[in-house]
């Protein structure tokens, strides 16, 4: 695929250099908009030339797929007529997404060349909070009346449908624009012309509100396998719909944000290669400072038990293994619980069940690791490496610590995300770096307590 892309780029460059624009247009026309946009990302300032060769409808689809920098570059290169043509082909929610990403001077130009109705709709959507359902909805949907016949409804769909984002589902409203039902295009096509919409529409439906969290709305679309969800205001008036493509974008953004938080990075809305070193430094340093300071507890514990380490120096060599195993065990538990929380599979009321499950898992994992480690210490460290200080008693201390560390790590890893969500923090913040720091300190305490009890150090 990558080789094919390189060949396409070479062809495009060649056609542009030789001014074979007809051949270039023929090359691009059979391609999908997303693929053309990906190629445009490699063309820099030549993107405007390629864009002007495309038909209006395809050009608008490609424009939506471009990143914000390329969109801004194109808008600045457009004449007023070209800008209006592109805006006329865009769906409202795509226009809103573009407006949110552009600098103020570009936004003014976009709004200036939008028709009054679209300008009004854009401003209405922009009033909603960034993470709300209202901010990702579109107002381009088909609405029907309860007393319409199927024949009248189909005529309305044919008349208004071309400008709507989807006609797969139509929404039935009353005189006050309250949502009272919905109807699939399949049901309409299979009904008789004189059937009444109110008799064949679905009255049991799922809707979301404008101020609902956009991630929960996206997950509802995924859960119920809907192509779109109606959005109502606090008085149950239909104001828009959220389509599955917007939901996918939201879920991708949320997953990316969670991954960044789990890696102790402040979230960024820019692609990796578009983010400068200074911005990356700002995103990573705060958490690194917090984790560095929190790791001083580990140093304090080591200093406190310095005499124990001096009397049995071999104990020091197993500290990295214990810390690494504890951190990995905690990360396993926290990752599974964070995913379950995000999917709604686990709630705060399930905390005891989660702890009981992870406790049993930790016993199984701890015993398995301890047995393998005991054999490894006796065969490799003592016999193959001829290290007489690795005695069965020392191995017992390490293996007992291993069981305790895995147990504590999994219990901490599964409980912290749930507790974090309960008090209003993002569970992803309580992921691997933070949990590893806590587990490191606890594993050292367990280690030296076992060493004191078994070895008497």
Buried (B, 14 or more C-beta within 10 A) or exposed (E): EEEEEEEBEEBBBEBBEEEBBEBBBEBBEEBEBEBBBBBBBBBEEBBBBBBBBBEEEBBBBBBBBBBBEBBBBBBEBBEEEBBBBBBBBBBBBBBBBBBBBBEEEBBEBBBEBBEEEBBEBBEBBBEBEEBBBBBBBBBBBBBBBBEBBBBBBBEBBEEBBEEBBBBEBBBBBBEEBBBBBBBBBEBBEEBEEEBBBBEBBEEEBEBBBBBBBBBEBBBBBBEEEBBBBBBBBEEBBBBBBBBBBBBEBBBEBBEEBBEBBBEBBBBBEBEEEEBEEEEBEEBBEEBEEBBEEBBEBBEEBBEEBEEBBEEBEBBEEBBEBBBEBBBBBBBBBBBBBBBBBBEEEBEEEBBEEBBEBBEEBBBEBBBEBBEEBBEEBBEEBBEEEEBEEBBEEBBBBBBBBBBBBBBBBBBBBBBBBBEBBEEEEBBBBBBBBBBBBBBBBBBBBBBBBBBEEBBEB
